[in-house]
Amino acid sequence: MFRDRAFLVAIGNTMLFVFGATVPVWVLSLWLALRFDRCFASRNIWKSLFFSPVLPPLVVVAVIWKVLLHPNGLVTGLVGPIFGVTEIRWLTDPVLSRLVMIVVNDWTMIPFFSMIWLAGLAGVPDDLRRAGELDGASDKQIFFLITLPLLKPTAVLVAALSTINAFQAFVLQYEMTPDRGGPADANLTLGLLILKYGFQYFRMGEAAAVSVLLFAVILLVTAAQLWLGRQK
């Protein structure tokens, strides 16, 4: 496998996507959960709007975004005047298409993980935070010294689920990109490579080998995250 150009490209693309689909998701979903953990006017209405991307299947999300990201589509109409252009190749440019895959994935996943963070925040005793305020702690100190340590089990769960989901990237790259992973294999992930090897090129042995490797990588990463989560 490590002498196979397609495999090396796919594993590089997958690792790039995993980074873009995990770290921003962890930070932004926690930030969003902290905002909704407070009482403010029309909170439930805004919560429903922000969580709406979770409702449709991912393939439906991919089709809708593919229409919106047409070179002369709605997104170009909004962004184009800023740069003085009338056409942007969102899905056929190697660099832009990679960024688009990450943005669409994060747009879909952040509300889902925000709900998990909110469930974790519900388990943080208010008495501890109020005690911190009485002791003169700032909001920053209360978050890093009280709230975040008590969210450790939730953080491990969010990290594990988002990492597994990112390594299994398939639907967006299959539905939105040209040639199922293009342009020029810029979005060829391990999931797509397994499909192409097994059902396009009928090289079942190589498809099985990549599948086993992908399983092993996910297993090791998840085990490492769970081990770190158990450390005091």
Helices and strands as residue ranges (DSSP letters): H 5-20, H 23-36, H 43-51, G 52-54, H 58-68, H 74-83, H 94-122, H 126-134, H 139-142, I 143-147, H 148-150, H 152-167, H 171-176, H 190-195, I 196-200, H 204-230
